[in-house]
């Protein structure tokens, strides 16, 4: 994985606590940003596809699940 340097501003107390606990702030920030990006991508996908999702939900409500007769549970 290619890594890039970025500037990040943190609350001084947060940074000092992380340092005193030996936490890797770069990795923690990377993980948090990665998770935030995943959540935002998912939110945007749901927003962009809301019409299709609603249409499918309406279809299932009216006609049931397409393969329901084959369900064994």
Backbone torsions as a table, in degrees:
resi	resn	phi	psi	omega
1	UNK	NA	130.5	177.1
2	UNK	-78.5	137.6	-177.8
3	UNK	-115.8	146.1	176.7
4	UNK	-127.3	150.2	176.3
5	UNK	-87.4	138.8	175.7
6	UNK	-135.8	156.8	173.9
7	UNK	-92.9	138.8	-178.4
8	UNK	-139.6	130.7	178.8
9	UNK	-104.4	127.7	179.9
10	UNK	-124.6	156.6	171.1
11	UNK	-60.2	134.9	-175.4
12	UNK	-59.0	-40.5	-179.9
13	UNK	-66.0	-38.9	178.6
14	UNK	-63.6	-46.2	-179.6
15	UNK	-63.3	-43.1	-178.9
16	UNK	-65.8	-41.7	177.7
17	UNK	-61.6	-44.9	179.2
18	UNK	-61.1	-45.1	178.5
19	UNK	-61.0	-45.3	-176.7
20	UNK	-64.9	-24.9	178.5
21	UNK	-91.9	-1.6	179.4
22	UNK	72.8	24.9	-179.4
23	UNK	-81.0	144.5	177.7
24	UNK	-87.5	99.0	-174.8
25	UNK	-64.7	-34.6	178.9
26	UNK	-61.6	-46.9	-179.5
27	UNK	-67.6	-39.0	178.1
28	UNK	-64.6	-43.4	178.6
29	UNK	-63.8	-42.6	178.9
30	UNK	-59.9	-45.0	-179.9
31	UNK	-64.4	-41.5	-179.7
32	UNK	-67.3	-41.7	178.9
33	UNK	-66.8	-40.1	177.9
34	UNK	-61.1	-44.5	178.9
35	UNK	-65.3	-41.6	178.6
36	UNK	-63.2	-39.2	178.2
37	UNK	-65.2	-40.9	178.7
38	UNK	-62.4	-45.6	179.5
39	UNK	-62.0	-43.0	-179.3
40	UNK	-68.6	-40.4	176.2
41	UNK	-59.2	-44.8	179.4
42	UNK	-63.7	-42.0	178.6
43	UNK	-61.2	-46.6	-179.7
44	UNK	-64.2	-38.9	179.0
45	UNK	-61.9	-46.0	178.7
46	UNK	-61.6	-40.4	179.0
47	UNK	-65.0	-46.4	-178.8
48	UNK	-66.4	-28.6	-176.7
49	UNK	-108.1	15.1	-175.5
50	UNK	-61.6	-35.2	179.7
51	UNK	-64.6	-44.6	179.7
52	UNK	-67.2	-39.0	179.1
53	UNK	-63.5	-44.3	179.0
54	UNK	-64.9	-41.8	179.2
55	UNK	-62.0	-42.7	179.0
56	UNK	-65.8	-41.9	178.4
57	UNK	-61.3	-40.8	177.6
58	UNK	-64.3	-42.0	179.3
59	UNK	-62.0	-44.5	179.2
60	UNK	-65.0	-39.5	179.2
61	UNK	-63.4	-37.0	-178.1
62	UNK	-82.6	-40.5	-171.5
63	UNK	-113.2	-6.9	-176.5
64	UNK	82.1	177.9	179.4
65	UNK	-69.3	140.7	-175.1
66	UNK	-56.6	-37.9	-176.9
67	UNK	-113.5	25.6	-175.2
68	UNK	-57.3	-34.6	-177.3
69	UNK	-65.9	-17.6	179.9
70	UNK	-95.3	-1.4	-178.9
71	UNK	-71.8	139.2	179.1
72	UNK	-106.9	12.0	179.8
73	UNK	-130.8	NA	NA
